[in-house]
Amino acid sequence: METIYVKTAEPSWKLKKNKRGDHLRVGEIANLKHPHIYEDELATKARALIRDFSLRILPVTNTEKKLLGVVSRSSVMTISSSVSPIKVKGIMTTPKYTATMEDEAYQTVREMIRLDEWCIPIVKTPTENLLNGVLSLENFIENIIRTSPEKLAKPVSEIMSTNLLTCTPEDEVDNVWRLMQNKALAGLPVVAKDKLVGIVTQMDLLKSGALMPTFESHKGRYRSSTKISAVMKTNVIAVQPSIRAIRVAKIMVSKDIGRVPVINEDGKLIGIVDREDIAKLIVK
C-alpha cells in the first residue's frame, strides 16, 4: 500500500517560507513560549513575572487568549506595595505595534525600530488577535548571528551613539528614574570623573525595590532617596571602538544585556551600542 503524506497541519508561514526561499518570517524567530498574564490577575503578579524572568513586556489576554494589552517594566514600577489590590487591566497599555507569524521579519524589525519598540506581541491574525508569542530584537539578532554574521562586520565606532546621557554614583534614584522616563531610556552608564564605573537599568531598579517618584512625592518624605551607587552594576562589560559589531551582538545575546558601553584606552566613556543599533545595521 502506498503511503501518502499530507502536510495540511503545516503552518502557512512555513509553507510560504518554502515557496519563497530565504525570506525570513516572524514565525521562524519569535518566542512562542513567552509568558502572558490575564487582565484580572493582580498587578503584583505581573511585576514578579517581569522581575523574575527579566521580561521587557508581558502580554495581557483574556481567558480565550485574545490580546488585550501589554504590561511593561515602567508600568509595573508604579506598584509599590506587595499587597496592592490593583489588577493588571489597571496598568496595561495598548501595544504600539503587533505582527503576525506570516509577516516578513526584516520589515517588522524596521517598524519596531521606527517606533522604538524592542519587543512586540505576535498574534495569529489581525482579525482574531489571538496571542501567539513575542518577538524581540534579540530574537532577530540571534538569528542573524547564526545565519548571516557578515552583516555585522563593521566596527562599533561606526554604529555607536555618542550623544550620551549619563548619571553618577551619587545621583538619587528618583532623579535618574525621571530621566529614564522622560527620555525613554532603559539604562544609563554611570560615570565618575569621566570614567565608566557602572551601569544602571530599569531592571536593576525593579529588582532593587527602591521607591520610585511615582510611588511617593518629595513633599513630606520621611527618608532620603536611595543613591545610584546602591543599585548599579559595577562589573560592566565594555568594549573599545575597534571591536566588530558581531562580537558585541554575541555579548548581548549570551549575557542578555541590552547595551554595551564603548570606552577608549583610558577608560573614558565615548559611546554606547544597544540592540537597536545592532538591528539597524542589519536591516539598513
Secondary structure as the mmCIF struct_conf table of DSSP 4:
data_model
#
loop_
_struct_conf.conf_type_id
_struct_conf.id
_struct_conf.beg_label_comp_id
_struct_conf.beg_label_asym_id
_struct_conf.beg_label_seq_id
_struct_conf.end_label_comp_id
_struct_conf.end_label_asym_id
_struct_conf.end_label_seq_id
TURN_TY1_P TURN_TY1_P1 THR A 8 ALA A 9
BEND BEND1 GLU A 10 GLU A 10
HELX_RH_AL_P HELX_RH_AL_P1 SER A 12 ARG A 20
TURN_TY1_P TURN_TY1_P2 GLY A 21 ASP A 22
STRN STRN1 ARG A 25 ARG A 25
HELX_RH_AL_P HELX_RH_AL_P2 VAL A 26 ILE A 29
BEND BEND2 ALA A 30 ALA A 30
STRN STRN2 ASN A 31 ASN A 31
TURN_TY1_P TURN_TY1_P3 LEU A 32 LYS A 33
STRN STRN3 ILE A 37 TYR A 38
TURN_TY1_P TURN_TY1_P4 GLU A 39 ASP A 40
BEND BEND3 GLU A 41 GLU A 41
STRN STRN4 LEU A 42 LEU A 42
HELX_RH_AL_P HELX_RH_AL_P3 ALA A 43 ASP A 52
TURN_TY1_P TURN_TY1_P5 PHE A 53 SER A 54
BEND BEND4 ARG A 56 ARG A 56
STRN STRN5 ILE A 57 THR A 61
TURN_TY1_P TURN_TY1_P6 THR A 63 GLU A 64
STRN STRN6 LYS A 66 LYS A 66
STRN STRN7 LEU A 67 SER A 72
HELX_RH_AL_P HELX_RH_AL_P4 ARG A 73 VAL A 76
TURN_TY1_P TURN_TY1_P7 MET A 77 THR A 78
TURN_TY1_P TURN_TY1_P8 SER A 82 VAL A 83
STRN STRN8 LYS A 87 LYS A 87
HELX_RH_3T_P HELX_RH_3T_P1 VAL A 88 GLY A 90
TURN_TY1_P TURN_TY1_P9 ILE A 91 ILE A 91
STRN STRN9 THR A 93 THR A 93
BEND BEND5 LYS A 96 LYS A 96
STRN STRN10 ALA A 99 THR A 100
TURN_TY1_P TURN_TY1_P10 MET A 101 GLU A 102
BEND BEND6 ASP A 103 ASP A 103
STRN STRN11 GLU A 104 GLU A 104
HELX_RH_AL_P HELX_RH_AL_P5 ALA A 105 ARG A 114
TURN_TY1_P TURN_TY1_P11 LEU A 115 ASP A 116
BEND BEND7 TRP A 118 TRP A 118
STRN STRN12 CYS A 119 VAL A 123
BEND BEND8 LYS A 124 LYS A 124
TURN_TY1_P TURN_TY1_P12 PRO A 126 GLU A 128
STRN STRN13 LEU A 130 LEU A 130
STRN STRN14 LEU A 131 SER A 136
HELX_RH_AL_P HELX_RH_AL_P6 LEU A 137 THR A 147
HELX_RH_3T_P HELX_RH_3T_P2 PRO A 149 LEU A 152
BEND BEND9 LYS A 154 LYS A 154
STRN STRN15 PRO A 155 PRO A 155
HELX_RH_3T_P HELX_RH_3T_P3 VAL A 156 GLU A 158
TURN_TY1_P TURN_TY1_P13 ILE A 159 ILE A 159
STRN STRN16 SER A 161 SER A 161
BEND BEND10 ASN A 163 ASN A 163
STRN STRN17 CYS A 167 CYS A 167
TURN_TY1_P TURN_TY1_P14 PRO A 169 GLU A 170
BEND BEND11 ASP A 171 ASP A 171
STRN STRN18 GLU A 172 GLU A 172
HELX_RH_AL_P HELX_RH_AL_P7 VAL A 173 LYS A 183
TURN_TY1_P TURN_TY1_P15 ALA A 184 ALA A 184
BEND BEND12 ALA A 186 ALA A 186
STRN STRN19 GLY A 187 ALA A 192
TURN_TY1_P TURN_TY1_P16 LYS A 193 ASP A 194
STRN STRN20 LYS A 195 THR A 201
HELX_RH_AL_P HELX_RH_AL_P8 GLN A 202 SER A 208
TURN_TY1_P TURN_TY1_P17 GLY A 209 GLY A 209
HELX_LH_PP_P HELX_LH_PP_P1 ALA A 210 MET A 212
TURN_TY1_P TURN_TY1_P18 PRO A 213 PHE A 215
BEND BEND13 HIS A 218 HIS A 218
TURN_TY1_P TURN_TY1_P19 LYS A 219 GLY A 220
BEND BEND14 ARG A 223 ARG A 223
HELX_LH_PP_P HELX_LH_PP_P2 SER A 224 THR A 226
STRN STRN21 LYS A 227 LYS A 227
HELX_RH_3T_P HELX_RH_3T_P4 ILE A 228 ALA A 230
TURN_TY1_P TURN_TY1_P20 VAL A 231 VAL A 231
STRN STRN22 LYS A 233 LYS A 233
BEND BEND15 ASN A 235 ASN A 235
STRN STRN23 VAL A 239 VAL A 239
TURN_TY1_P TURN_TY1_P21 PRO A 241 SER A 242
BEND BEND16 ILE A 243 ILE A 243
STRN STRN24 ARG A 244 ARG A 244
HELX_RH_AL_P HELX_RH_AL_P9 ALA A 245 LYS A 255
TURN_TY1_P TURN_TY1_P22 ASP A 256 ASP A 256
BEND BEND17 GLY A 258 GLY A 258
STRN STRN25 ARG A 259 ILE A 263
TURN_TY1_P TURN_TY1_P23 GLU A 265 ASP A 266
STRN STRN26 LYS A 268 LYS A 268
STRN STRN27 LEU A 269 ASP A 274
HELX_RH_AL_P HELX_RH_AL_P10 ARG A 275 VAL A 283
#
